[in-house]
Every structure is written in structure tokens, then in C-alpha cells.
Amino acid sequence: MIALLLGLIVSGLAIAVLEVLDDTFKSLEDFEEQLGLAVLGVIPFSNGDVLSDIMESPNSPLAEAYRSFRTALQFSTDHGAPKSILITSARPGEGKSTTALALAANFAQLGMKVLLINADLRNPSQHRNLKRGNGAGLANYLAGASTPGSIFQETSINGLYFISSGPIPPNPADLLAGPRVKSAVKRLHFARARVVGAVMNKFDFRSASYGYGYGYGYGYGYGSLEHYGYGADAPAQVEQRSAGD
């Protein structure tokens, strides 16, 4: 009996400690209450090829979720989706590369010209997702070795263009602290760039207390997330950046 009692106490303490250490979000309410951000999209967990799913299976839950996210962005301001969108995350592995690519592909499907920029200068993966080279890209431009036109790449998706991260620099922070980045930051300040909202990624609806429909398009009409260029003449721009940059 004593051993059983001690076991229960230790188990209870272990559960309490794990709960304290677990800083992940489990529900939409967690997002909004703790961060004060509107949730623009809820993306279900997937082990497959997200780009293929979006392009070849438009009726799949994953494709529908990303379309819902795109629509929420289009209603996030009174002039439609922002011209430029920056997608980032607090930690590696949270799905920012997938989200940036899926969103770019969704806007391109509307007939818009979209430029996807991989600004993750620590662990780039977008060139592999798109099956493109990474010999020259954003790092070369920031170092003054390339012009934007020389590092544009076409993709297999009509209207979607890509700038890879380029060779991984020894110190990305130094590169991002150069005059061209400083200039970009000033433009963002002058434009009063803001956080439009958040996306809950890799969400397991089976473990949630509510059904799939609750998260499906949740956040329509809220102001939220990043920066996209769009329109027939003005190319959209989606930039993916690593945490800490």
C-alpha cells in the first residue's frame, strides 16, 4: 500500500512537472489568450508531400486548410492580402518552410505573380522542397555579389518564382546587419509593418475536444500575419526567416 501511494504521488508530480515544462499550444484559445493574436489558419498534421497534396489533391483536408488560410489573409486588411508577407516561428521545425511554400502556391493558383524568398540562412530547405539549386541566392545578394534579377528562379508552378537562401554564411547575423538589411528594416518601420496573426500548424484534430470544422477557416475577417505581394502586375512576395533573425 505504501509503495502504491508513493507511486501515485511520484506520478502526479511527474505529470505536473511535464505540464509546466510543456510550452506548446494545445488549442486555439491558448493562442489567442497567451499571445493576443488572431488565428488565421489551422493546418492539420501531415506526413506527406504538402506541395503535391495542394496541387494534385485540391479537395484534401490539407489543401482546404491552406486555402482557408489564404482566404483569411485576403480579408485581413481593407485592401485584401498584404503585398509582402514574412513567415517565421519561435523554434526550428515548426513548419514555416511548408507554410510559406503552401501559401505561395495558393496565391499563384489565383493567377498572381508570387516571389518566394527563403531567408532562413541557418538551415535552408526550401530549395529541396522545390527541387531547385542553392548555389546563389539571398546570401549572395546581401553580400553585394549578386543582383535580384540574377538569382530569380522559375518553379514548376505557373506564376511562382523563387529566391533561395544561397550558400550558408559563417555568421548570418553579421550578414543581416549589413546596410541592405538595415535599409529593409527602415522601410518596414516606415510602412508600419505589423503582425497580422498566427497559424496553428501540425494540429491533430483527433485529439482536440472539438471537431475539424471548428478550426477550418477559423479567423476569417480577423486582422492577421505577414506580407505578400499580389496582383497581376505587382509580384507577391513571401519571405521565410529562421528564428532569431
Buried (B, 14 or more C-beta within 10 A) or exposed (E): EEEEEEEEEEEEEEEEEEEEEEEEBBBBEEBBEEEEBBBBBBBBEBEEEBBEBBBEEEEBBBBBBBBBBBBBBBBBBEEEBBBBBBBBBEEEEBBBBBBBBBBBBBBBBEEBBBBBBBBBBBEBBBBEBBEBEBEBBBBBBBBEEBEEEEBEBEBEBEBBBBBBBBBEBEEBEEBBEEEEBEEEEEEBEEEEBBBBBBBBBEBEBEEBEEEBEBBBBBBEEBBBBBBBBBEEEEBBBBBBBBBEB
